[in-house]
Amino acid sequence: QGSEEFHKRYKLFQESLRRHHFLSSSSNATNTATYGINQFSDLSSEEFRTIYLRALPVHVPKYSKPYKSSRKRL
Amino acid sequence: LPAKFDWRDKKVVTPVRNQLSCGGCWAFSIVGGIETVYALKGHPLLELSVQQVIDCSPRDYGCNGGSTVSALSWLNEIKVKLVQDSEYPFKAETGTCHHFPNSSFGVSIKGYEAHDFSAQEEEMAQKLMDSGPLAVIVDAVSWQDYQGGIIQHHCSSSEANHAVLITGFDRTGDVPYWIVKNSWGTTWGLDGYVHIKMGANICGIADSVAAVFL
């Protein structure tokens, strides 16, 4: 407590509270997600993205249902 | 399709793991799928080595990122035997690839398929039931703050950045949803799981879907 790192994390935590408020207020339907404090609440969005969101997307072919001949269906 | 289906009910899904500060989600998602399909073949449910995939997949970047499809392609081409997690434990950092003698126990895949199921989530649910859990890539930016409930907003279908594993679906309520296993530990979300609305490609969940065969 009192260190530069503490102040940085505390500020990020406060920012996360504002973010939770935004995420929760913009969805008014029931059965919707809830957002709040968890183990990532003292990380900036950039830190979170850099550490955890590291999957590389790949383009894959569109799925097409296996063909069934009309004779088979009959 | 049934109203509800979850591979966890068949006791063929390993516990949620924690990738810590390693960006190896792509490895966690495919290894989770292989573990379940291996158990579905009548074998015991085993935890296989995620670290082996992180260290050894040649076209990926270990804890700095990777692709589910390129890792599956490598596993399939070389018929790599995945050893048990206890033998090659997770270290949360990229290490040197360890090789094991051919005689040692390991699980290799016979094949895999990867498709874009957008606008075809009914077919995707059928694939889940026929083939086992599905490794998918989603936009998880808003998941930083997720606590529970069904995600229906606040993510994009064009910015995939995180790999997870779909283990089931539930269509019994007003909002049908996918049941998704994450790798951020059990304290995150719903005991480590997240629910994503079905039928609208929320977070791009249907854009890149992979299933393995053993």
Chai-1 contact restraints between the chains, C-beta under 6 A:
chainA,res_idxA,chainB,res_idxB,connection_type,confidence,min_distance_angstrom,max_distance_angstrom,comment,restraint_id
A,R19,B,D145,contact,1.0,0.0,6.0,A-B,restraint_1
A,H20,B,D145,contact,1.0,0.0,6.0,A-B,restraint_2
A,L23,B,D145,contact,1.0,0.0,6.0,A-B,restraint_3
A,L23,B,H154,contact,1.0,0.0,6.0,A-B,restraint_4
A,S27,B,H153,contact,1.0,0.0,6.0,A-B,restraint_5
A,N31,B,I150,contact,1.0,0.0,6.0,A-B,restraint_6
A,N31,B,D174,contact,1.0,0.0,6.0,A-B,restraint_7
A,N31,B,V175,contact,1.0,0.0,6.0,A-B,restraint_8
A,T32,B,G149,contact,1.0,0.0,6.0,A-B,restraint_9
A,T32,B,Q152,contact,1.0,0.0,6.0,A-B,restraint_10
A,A33,B,G149,contact,1.0,0.0,6.0,A-B,restraint_11
A,A33,B,I150,contact,1.0,0.0,6.0,A-B,restraint_12
A,A33,B,I151,contact,1.0,0.0,6.0,A-B,restraint_13
A,T34,B,Q147,contact,1.0,0.0,6.0,A-B,restraint_14
A,T34,B,G148,contact,1.0,0.0,6.0,A-B,restraint_15
A,T34,B,G149,contact,1.0,0.0,6.0,A-B,restraint_16
A,Y35,B,D145,contact,1.0,0.0,6.0,A-B,restraint_17
A,G36,B,Q147,contact,1.0,0.0,6.0,A-B,restraint_18
A,N38,B,W188,contact,1.0,0.0,6.0,A-B,restraint_19
A,F40,B,Q144,contact,1.0,0.0,6.0,A-B,restraint_20
A,F48,B,Q144,contact,1.0,0.0,6.0,A-B,restraint_21
A,I51,B,S21,contact,1.0,0.0,6.0,A-B,restraint_22
A,L53,B,A140,contact,1.0,0.0,6.0,A-B,restraint_23
A,L53,B,N161,contact,1.0,0.0,6.0,A-B,restraint_24
A,L53,B,H162,contact,1.0,0.0,6.0,A-B,restraint_25
A,R54,B,G23,contact,1.0,0.0,6.0,A-B,restraint_26
A,R54,B,G65,contact,1.0,0.0,6.0,A-B,restraint_27
A,A55,B,C25,contact,1.0,0.0,6.0,A-B,restraint_28
A,A55,B,W26,contact,1.0,0.0,6.0,A-B,restraint_29
A,A55,B,I137,contact,1.0,0.0,6.0,A-B,restraint_30
A,A55,B,N161,contact,1.0,0.0,6.0,A-B,restraint_31
A,A55,B,H162,contact,1.0,0.0,6.0,A-B,restraint_32
A,A55,B,A163,contact,1.0,0.0,6.0,A-B,restraint_33
A,L56,B,G65,contact,1.0,0.0,6.0,A-B,restraint_34
A,L56,B,S67,contact,1.0,0.0,6.0,A-B,restraint_35
A,P57,B,I137,contact,1.0,0.0,6.0,A-B,restraint_36
A,P57,B,A160,contact,1.0,0.0,6.0,A-B,restraint_37
A,V58,B,S67,contact,1.0,0.0,6.0,A-B,restraint_38
A,V58,B,V69,contact,1.0,0.0,6.0,A-B,restraint_39
A,V60,B,A114,contact,1.0,0.0,6.0,A-B,restraint_40
A,V60,B,H115,contact,1.0,0.0,6.0,A-B,restraint_41
A,V60,B,D116,contact,1.0,0.0,6.0,A-B,restraint_42
A,V60,B,S208,contact,1.0,0.0,6.0,A-B,restraint_43
A,K62,B,D116,contact,1.0,0.0,6.0,A-B,restraint_44
A,Y63,B,H115,contact,1.0,0.0,6.0,A-B,restraint_45
A,Y63,B,F117,contact,1.0,0.0,6.0,A-B,restraint_46
A,Y63,B,Q120,contact,1.0,0.0,6.0,A-B,restraint_47
